[in-house]
Amino acid sequence: GAGVSQSPSNKVTEKGKDVELRCDPISGHTALYWYRQSLGQGLEFLIYFQGNSAPDKSGLPSDRFSAERTGGSVSTLTIQRTQQEDSAVYLCASSLAAGGPNEQFFGPGTRLTVL
Amino acid sequence: AQTVTQSQPEMSVQEAETVTLSCTYDTSESDYYLFWYKQPPSRQMILVIRQEAYKQQNATENRFSVNFQKAAKSFSLKISDSQLGDAAMYFCAYRSKSRGSQGNLIFGKGTKLSVKP
């Protein structure tokens, strides 16, 4: 079927506004990952979902970041009161299951620019 | 904690030639996965090749092969007969196999590969 899709492709927002980034994983994939790619930090892991639950949220950069996954499918990453340091590409990946030999398939990412 | 280091921010290769991208990692685990991902300007990360640590044989996928040196914690990628379409950012990544792992990838900072016609 279709690959991992993310929306929007690009988002420009003003400092202090809230944004929602969406990830639609490959159908049947139970594991879903969010990563952030920024010039200064490279690629960093944010959060992982197995089904609807996220067992560990410690990778989220601050309490302004939250994520949820409903129905074991679509996930949204919400950033409240955006700051300029939040500017980055946010990548989502999904796999059949967590770990093991399962390949993570990536979406095209959302480029977030905070002015 | 595991870390991945790519010491070459940029590399360049002539079309049809061979290039090797370096990657070293640090871990106390004995079994894990190592990956090379390609990221073209479209931003889509594409898996190039995968290696399981307990397998001594180096992985190969067509023109792409790795030199996996477990004791040295080194995992280099060799691209043979380079093509213009190989131009991209290449990321080396580690994934733990430990029981409590979430299966997330730990990435190096990447190597930007240019291919000259």
HADDOCK unambig.tbl for C-alpha pairs under 7 A between the chains (distance, minus, plus):
assign (segid A and resid 42 and name CA) (segid B and resid 109 and name CA) 5.25 0.50 0.50
assign (segid A and resid 43 and name CA) (segid B and resid 107 and name CA) 6.07 0.50 0.50
assign (segid A and resid 45 and name CA) (segid B and resid 104 and name CA) 6.84 0.50 0.50
assign (segid A and resid 48 and name CA) (segid B and resid 102 and name CA) 6.88 0.50 0.50
assign (segid A and resid 98 and name CA) (segid B and resid 102 and name CA) 6.43 0.50 0.50
assign (segid A and resid 98 and name CA) (segid B and resid 103 and name CA) 5.26 0.50 0.50
assign (segid A and resid 99 and name CA) (segid B and resid 97 and name CA) 6.75 0.50 0.50
assign (segid A and resid 99 and name CA) (segid B and resid 102 and name CA) 6.69 0.50 0.50
assign (segid A and resid 99 and name CA) (segid B and resid 103 and name CA) 4.05 0.50 0.50
assign (segid A and resid 100 and name CA) (segid B and resid 97 and name CA) 6.72 0.50 0.50
assign (segid A and resid 106 and name CA) (segid B and resid 44 and name CA) 6.41 0.50 0.50
assign (segid A and resid 106 and name CA) (segid B and resid 45 and name CA) 5.73 0.50 0.50
assign (segid A and resid 107 and name CA) (segid B and resid 44 and name CA) 6.07 0.50 0.50
assign (segid A and resid 108 and name CA) (segid B and resid 42 and name CA) 7.00 0.50 0.50
assign (segid A and resid 108 and name CA) (segid B and resid 43 and name CA) 5.45 0.50 0.50
assign (segid A and resid 108 and name CA) (segid B and resid 44 and name CA) 4.54 0.50 0.50
assign (segid A and resid 109 and name CA) (segid B and resid 43 and name CA) 6.75 0.50 0.50
